[in-house]
């Protein structure tokens, strides 16, 4: 039958909603990609390791039922995963069983990994979900760690809080393979035939430059017999054809207009000496202001009244 390889996948973010940055139906995109992976795993009987954030939101009945229906079609595609913060209700442990992932686990459609190893094809596979402690194997053996933690090879934006991935690999020498999730950036590290990888997100949610121009959704395949790690792209469209930054331009315009409005209202208050609320109403009456900015002002004023 050949080697029992492992399919490695970071954040999947299953969703039935389409964010403003996408130009297509993201729910259908997700299920198309996920089906591709399940078919491969089912046909080869390879286990799938997922490093958390299986779903984009912790609850959603329509999404859950569709996931159950899909997983039922591929019983030999066994999933092993950990809880990411998106899988948890209010990021809390106490209600994990009432989440999408909790229900999938209790109905035996996936396995949640933890500090006690799950033996898969001769390997001891450990799990560390969001803010969970890192398991410490007693021996340097055939160990795999699936972890949801902010690990990166370098700072991706100013003042980013993250742990250095290289140091993490070096310090955790008892793991032959480490699969990381949480930060949506693909990386591959290898040291003395030990591996640490992040596949990047399965679906490109945000219209970042990385997602538009550089990210190619895919999986890593670990071959235990050869002790090799191979990246395999899955069918996907070009970022430029499915992502748009037009909404960001709109936000910038609204933000700039809002800043100008506040400055003018402050000047008007200094000149007239009346209440801010009165000045806002007067300014809106005497000047042309976009509907977007009006909505922001109305929401702020409404919240201010409620909190009095």
C-alpha positions as CSV (number, residue, x, y, z in Angstrom):
1,X,0.0,0.0,0.0
2,X,3.1,2.2,0.3
3,X,4.1,4.7,3.0
4,X,1.5,6.1,5.3
5,X,2.3,9.7,4.9
6,X,0.9,12.6,6.9
7,X,-1.0,15.5,5.4
8,X,-0.1,18.8,7.2
9,X,-2.4,21.8,7.1
10,X,-2.4,25.0,9.1
11,X,-5.4,27.3,9.5
12,X,-8.5,26.2,7.5
13,X,-11.0,28.8,8.7
14,X,-14.1,27.0,7.4
15,X,-16.8,29.6,6.8
16,X,-20.2,30.1,5.2
17,X,-19.7,33.8,4.9
18,X,-17.9,35.9,2.3
19,X,-15.8,38.8,3.5
20,X,-15.9,42.1,1.7
21,X,-12.4,41.5,0.2
22,X,-13.4,38.4,-1.7
23,X,-14.9,38.7,-5.2
24,X,-16.3,35.2,-5.2
25,X,-18.3,32.9,-2.9
26,X,-15.8,31.9,-0.1
27,X,-18.0,29.2,1.3
28,X,-17.9,27.3,-2.0
29,X,-14.2,28.0,-2.4
30,X,-13.5,26.5,1.1
31,X,-15.5,23.4,0.5
32,X,-14.0,22.8,-3.0
33,X,-10.5,23.0,-1.5
34,X,-11.3,20.9,1.6
35,X,-13.0,18.3,-0.5
36,X,-9.8,18.0,-2.6
37,X,-7.8,17.3,0.5
38,X,-10.3,14.9,2.0
39,X,-10.4,12.9,-1.3
40,X,-6.6,12.6,-1.3
41,X,-6.5,11.5,2.3
42,X,-9.4,9.0,1.9
43,X,-7.8,7.5,-1.2
44,X,-4.3,7.2,0.3
45,X,-5.6,6.5,3.9
46,X,-3.3,9.3,5.1
47,X,-4.1,11.1,8.4
48,X,-4.7,14.9,8.2
49,X,-3.1,17.1,10.9
50,X,-4.6,20.6,11.2
51,X,-3.0,23.2,13.4
52,X,-6.2,24.9,14.7
53,X,-8.8,27.4,13.5
54,X,-10.7,24.6,11.8
55,X,-13.6,27.0,11.5
56,X,-13.6,30.8,11.3
57,X,-16.3,31.1,14.0
58,X,-17.0,28.7,16.9
59,X,-20.6,28.2,16.1
60,X,-22.8,28.0,13.0
61,X,-25.4,25.3,12.4
62,X,-25.5,25.5,8.6
63,X,-21.7,25.3,8.3
64,X,-21.6,22.4,10.9
65,X,-24.2,20.3,9.0
66,X,-22.4,20.8,5.7
67,X,-19.1,19.8,7.3
68,X,-20.7,16.7,8.8
69,X,-22.2,15.7,5.5
70,X,-18.9,16.1,3.7
71,X,-16.8,14.2,6.3
72,X,-19.3,11.4,6.2
73,X,-18.4,10.9,2.5
74,X,-14.7,10.3,3.3
75,X,-14.5,8.1,6.5
76,X,-10.9,7.1,5.8
77,X,-9.8,10.7,5.9
78,X,-9.1,11.0,9.6
79,X,-8.6,14.5,11.0
80,X,-6.4,15.3,14.1
81,X,-6.4,18.9,15.2
82,X,-6.2,21.4,18.1
83,X,-8.4,24.3,19.2
84,X,-7.4,27.6,17.8
85,X,-8.9,30.8,19.2
86,X,-11.4,30.9,16.3
87,X,-12.7,27.5,17.3
88,X,-13.5,28.6,20.9
89,X,-16.5,30.5,22.2
90,X,-15.1,33.7,23.7
91,X,-11.7,32.0,23.7
92,X,-12.8,30.0,26.8
93,X,-12.2,26.3,27.6
94,X,-15.5,25.8,29.5
95,X,-17.7,25.7,26.4
96,X,-15.5,23.8,23.9
97,X,-18.0,21.0,23.6
98,X,-20.7,23.3,22.4
99,X,-18.7,24.5,19.4
100,X,-18.5,23.3,15.9
101,X,-15.3,21.5,16.6
102,X,-16.5,20.1,19.9
103,X,-19.5,18.6,18.3
104,X,-17.4,17.1,15.5
105,X,-15.1,15.6,18.1
106,X,-17.8,14.1,20.3
107,X,-19.4,12.5,17.2
108,X,-16.1,11.0,16.3
109,X,-15.6,12.9,13.1
110,X,-12.3,14.2,14.2
111,X,-9.8,13.9,17.1
112,X,-8.7,16.7,19.3
113,X,-5.0,16.3,20.2
114,X,-3.6,17.2,23.6
115,X,-0.7,16.7,26.0
116,X,-1.2,12.9,26.0
117,X,0.1,11.5,22.7
118,X,-2.2,9.9,20.1
119,X,-0.4,7.1,18.3
120,X,-0.8,7.4,14.5
121,X,1.1,5.1,12.2
122,X,3.7,4.5,14.8
123,X,4.2,8.2,15.7
124,X,3.3,9.9,18.9
125,X,1.3,13.0,18.0
126,X,0.9,15.7,20.6
127,X,-1.3,18.8,20.5
128,X,-1.1,22.3,22.0
129,X,-4.1,24.5,21.3
130,X,-4.4,28.2,21.8
131,X,-2.6,29.2,25.0
132,X,-2.1,25.6,26.0
133,X,1.2,24.4,27.5
134,X,3.7,22.7,25.2
135,X,3.9,18.9,25.8
136,X,7.3,17.6,26.7
137,X,7.9,14.1,25.4
138,X,10.1,11.9,27.7
139,X,12.2,10.6,24.9
140,X,13.5,11.8,21.5
141,X,11.4,9.4,19.5
142,X,9.0,9.5,16.5
143,X,7.2,12.6,17.9
144,X,5.0,15.1,16.1
145,X,3.7,18.4,17.6
146,X,0.6,20.2,16.3
147,X,0.5,23.6,17.8
148,X,-1.6,26.8,17.5
149,X,0.7,29.6,18.6
150,X,2.0,32.8,17.1
151,X,5.3,31.5,15.7
152,X,7.0,33.3,12.8
153,X,10.4,33.5,11.2
154,X,10.5,37.3,11.4
155,X,8.4,40.3,12.3
156,X,5.6,40.7,9.7
157,X,4.5,44.1,10.9
158,X,5.7,46.7,13.4
159,X,5.4,45.7,17.1
160,X,4.1,42.2,16.2
161,X,4.0,39.9,19.2
162,X,5.3,36.5,18.2
163,X,7.7,33.7,19.2
164,X,10.7,33.0,17.0
165,X,10.1,29.8,15.0
166,X,13.7,28.9,14.6
167,X,14.3,29.1,18.3
168,X,11.2,27.0,18.9
169,X,12.4,24.3,16.6
170,X,15.9,24.3,18.2
171,X,14.5,24.1,21.8
172,X,12.0,21.4,21.2
173,X,14.5,18.8,20.0
174,X,12.4,15.8,20.9
175,X,10.0,16.5,18.0
176,X,10.8,15.3,14.6
177,X,8.0,17.3,13.0
178,X,6.3,20.5,14.3
179,X,3.2,21.8,12.5
180,X,2.3,25.4,13.4
181,X,-0.8,27.4,12.9
182,X,-2.2,30.9,13.9
183,X,0.0,33.3,11.9
184,X,-1.2,33.2,8.3
185,X,2.2,32.9,6.6
186,X,3.8,29.9,5.0
187,X,7.2,28.8,6.2
188,X,9.5,25.8,6.1
189,X,12.3,25.2,8.5
190,X,14.7,22.2,8.6
191,X,17.5,21.4,11.0
192,X,19.3,18.0,11.3
193,X,16.4,16.3,9.5
194,X,13.8,17.8,11.8
195,X,11.0,19.9,10.3
196,X,8.8,22.8,11.3
197,X,6.2,24.1,8.9
198,X,3.3,26.4,8.5
199,X,1.2,25.9,5.3
200,X,-0.3,29.4,5.5
201,X,-4.1,29.7,5.3
202,X,-6.2,27.4,3.3
203,X,-8.5,30.2,2.2
204,X,-7.3,33.8,1.7
205,X,-9.6,35.9,3.8
206,X,-7.9,39.3,3.8
207,X,-6.7,41.3,0.8
208,X,-3.1,41.6,2.0
209,X,-0.3,42.0,-0.4
210,X,1.0,38.6,0.7
211,X,-2.4,36.9,0.0
212,X,-2.8,38.7,-3.4
213,X,0.7,38.2,-4.8
214,X,2.6,35.6,-2.9
215,X,0.5,33.0,-1.1
216,X,-0.4,29.7,-2.9
217,X,-2.7,27.6,-0.8
218,X,-1.4,24.1,-0.3
219,X,-0.5,21.3,2.1
220,X,2.8,19.7,3.3
221,X,3.1,16.0,3.0
222,X,5.5,14.3,5.4
223,X,6.9,10.9,4.4
224,X,8.0,9.0,7.5
225,X,9.9,6.3,5.6
226,X,12.1,8.8,3.7
227,X,11.9,11.5,6.4
228,X,11.1,14.1,3.8
229,X,8.7,17.1,3.7
230,X,7.1,18.1,0.4
231,X,4.8,21.0,-0.4
232,X,1.9,20.4,-2.7
233,X,-0.3,23.2,-4.0
234,X,-4.0,22.6,-4.2
235,X,-6.1,24.0,-7.1
236,X,-6.7,27.7,-6.5
237,X,-7.2,30.9,-8.4
238,X,-4.8,33.8,-8.7
239,X,-5.0,36.3,-5.8
240,X,-5.7,39.1,-8.2
241,X,-8.8,37.4,-9.5
242,X,-10.4,36.7,-6.2
243,X,-9.3,39.5,-3.9
244,X,-10.0,43.2,-4.0
245,X,-8.7,46.2,-2.0
246,X,-11.4,48.6,-3.0
247,X,-13.0,48.4,0.4
248,X,-9.8,49.5,2.0
249,X,-9.7,52.6,-0.2
250,X,-13.2,53.4,0.9
251,X,-12.3,53.1,4.5
252,X,-9.3,55.4,4.0
253,X,-11.6,58.0,2.4
254,X,-14.2,57.7,5.1
255,X,-11.5,58.0,7.8
256,X,-10.0,61.1,6.2
257,X,-13.4,62.7,5.8
258,X,-14.3,61.8,9.5
259,X,-11.0,63.4,10.7
260,X,-11.8,66.6,8.7
261,X,-15.3,66.7,10.1
262,X,-14.1,66.4,13.8
263,X,-11.6,69.2,13.3
264,X,-14.2,71.5,11.8
265,X,-16.7,70.7,14.6
266,X,-14.0,71.5,17.2
267,X,-13.3,74.8,15.5
268,X,-17.0,75.5,15.4
269,X,-17.4,74.7,19.1
270,X,-14.6,77.1,20.0
271,X,-16.2,79.8,17.9
272,X,-19.8,79.3,19.1
273,X,-19.3,77.8,22.6
274,X,-22.3,75.4,22.4
275,X,-22.5,71.7,23.2
276,X,-20.7,69.2,20.9
277,X,-24.0,67.4,20.1
278,X,-25.6,70.7,19.0
279,X,-22.6,71.5,16.9
280,X,-22.6,68.1,15.2
281,X,-26.3,68.5,14.2
282,X,-25.7,72.0,13.0
283,X,-22.7,71.0,10.9
284,X,-24.5,68.1,9.3
285,X,-27.3,70.4,8.4
286,X,-25.1,73.1,6.8
287,X,-22.5,70.8,5.1
288,X,-22.4,67.9,2.6
289,X,-21.4,64.8,4.5
290,X,-21.3,61.3,3.1
291,X,-23.8,58.7,4.4
292,X,-20.9,56.5,5.7
293,X,-19.7,59.2,8.0
294,X,-23.2,60.1,9.1
295,X,-23.7,56.4,10.2
296,X,-20.5,56.5,12.2
297,X,-21.5,59.7,14.0
298,X,-25.0,58.4,14.7
299,X,-23.6,55.2,16.2
300,X,-21.1,57.1,18.4
301,X,-23.8,59.5,19.6
302,X,-26.2,56.7,20.3
303,X,-23.5,54.8,22.3
304,X,-22.7,58.0,24.2
305,X,-26.3,58.4,25.3
306,X,-26.6,54.8,26.3
307,X,-23.5,55.0,28.5
308,X,-24.5,58.2,30.4
